Amino acid sequence: MDSNLVCNISPVAGSLEESAIRAIANFGMSQPGVTPLWFGESDISTPDFISRAAIESLNKGETLYTPNNGLPALRETLADYQNRLFSRSFSAENIVVTLSGTNAVMLAAQTIVKPEDRVVVLSPAYPVLTAIPRLLGAEVVEFPLSAAGGSYQLDIDALRTVLKGARALIINSPCNPTGWMASDEQIQQLTALSRELGFWIISDEVYNRHVYQQRCAPSFCSHMSESDTIIVCNSFSKAWCMTGWRLGWLTVPKAVRPTITKLIEFNVSCAPAFVQAAGIAAIEKGEVFLQQTVERFRVSREMTQRALTGIRGVTLYETPATFYAFLKVEGLADNSQPFILDMIETAKVGVAPGEAFGKAGRGHLRVCYGANHDALQNALHRLRNFLLAR
Ligand SMILES: Cc1ncc(COP(=O)(O)O)c(C=O)c1O
């Protein structure tokens, strides 16, 4: 690109780093026979009953603009769904339809964050969660979860100190990449802390149905009231295998919805009607499918644990949720790209570099075990041998 043009770009946009996961994927996709375990998605396509709902909507000619906040029918369906999950009484007034989980986080942050605000993000974190507040001009403080004895822990007393004077806390539970999940007690403690100190909470709960011991992960939706400074972000991408559809939603106190409505108008205007029709089908008819995918991932998780334990210098953390395994690899350089590129060339399997998830991710690798069992078994075998031969 012309260097004069580059100098003319907004400094915030210009300073964004290229996604380290994308760099690995670009190389891996250029190599024959490589099993990709780097992206956060499974190889299950969207089920037919969901696609059919979109096709029917298209056939009915539902191709025009829709309301900024989403179709009332989808918002009501989402409110009912959450009321069933969390024994609450949300109404459609608490729900805003977004174009994906990423867009949900962006809208939540745009509603709250001003330049020079301090925003605390629990780390390691999905890169979007630190990039969005930075794009809005905020100072991002990464608060690392402590990792001891093969599990991640949140030290709420230490977090409390960091949150004094902060504008917002961004929390992702269940967490990509670590698989850590906040307990209901911790969520209640954070809600109380937000009331006491006045910071906002943006809670990214896109993996809330990918849990192995209960129906749904503990959620801020169970505790937020109309006067709380809490916004919960969710997505259809993971639970209903709809990554390419770009549909998500926000749960908000009713008072902030009109502001978000305006932000949507100036960001994307609205979500497509036929995608929202698919969303209604996912929620209304998707429970059996969801349980089946979780059962498949439960087996995948066991396969992954079996394959990746007992390797010298490699620690595998407990993962009560998500479809990721997060590995600490002794001696791994802060920049793990050369190691992963070598893995791709020699073992024909690729994973995500831990440092893509912030400083606390350095020295780690993230393995997505969303691939079908045959492909996964094969890839894990090669990955194990590669790690053993280090
Ligand atoms: C923690 C987290 N939040 C949000 C997203 C974005 O999801 P979506 O596809 O809905 O944008 C992802 C996707 O991987 C994620 O891992």
The ligand as a Tripos MOL2 file, in Angstrom:
@<TRIPOS>MOLECULE
LIG
   16    16     1     0     0
SMALL
NO_CHARGES

@<TRIPOS>ATOM
      1 C1        -15.5590  -15.7910   23.4890 C.3       1 LIG1
      2 C2        -16.1240  -15.4890   22.1540 C.ar      1 LIG1
      3 N1        -16.9480  -14.4480   22.0340 N.ar      1 LIG1
      4 C3        -17.4990  -14.1200   20.8500 C.ar      1 LIG1
      5 C4        -17.2220  -14.8730   19.7360 C.ar      1 LIG1
      6 C5        -17.8200  -14.4350   18.4390 C.3       1 LIG1
      7 O1        -18.8510  -15.2080   18.0280 O.3       1 LIG1
      8 P1        -19.6620  -14.8210   16.7120 P.3       1 LIG1
      9 O2        -19.3470  -15.8630   15.6810 O.co2     1 LIG1
     10 O3        -21.0750  -14.8470   17.1050 O.co2     1 LIG1
     11 O4        -19.2110  -13.4710   16.2880 O.co2     1 LIG1
     12 C6        -16.3670  -15.9610   19.8080 C.ar      1 LIG1
     13 C7        -16.0260  -16.7380   18.6110 C.2       1 LIG1
     14 O5        -15.1400  -17.5630   18.5880 O.2       1 LIG1
     15 C8        -15.8020  -16.2800   21.0560 C.ar      1 LIG1
     16 O6        -14.9750  -17.3240   21.2010 O.3       1 LIG1
@<TRIPOS>BOND
     1     1     2 1
     2     2     3 ar
     3     2    15 ar
     4     3     4 ar
     5     4     5 ar
     6     5     6 1
     7     5    12 ar
     8     6     7 1
     9     7     8 1
    10     8     9 2
    11     8    10 1
    12     8    11 1
    13    12    13 1
    14    12    15 ar
    15    13    14 2
    16    15    16 1
@<TRIPOS>SUBSTRUCTURE
     1 LIG1         1 GROUP 0 **** ****
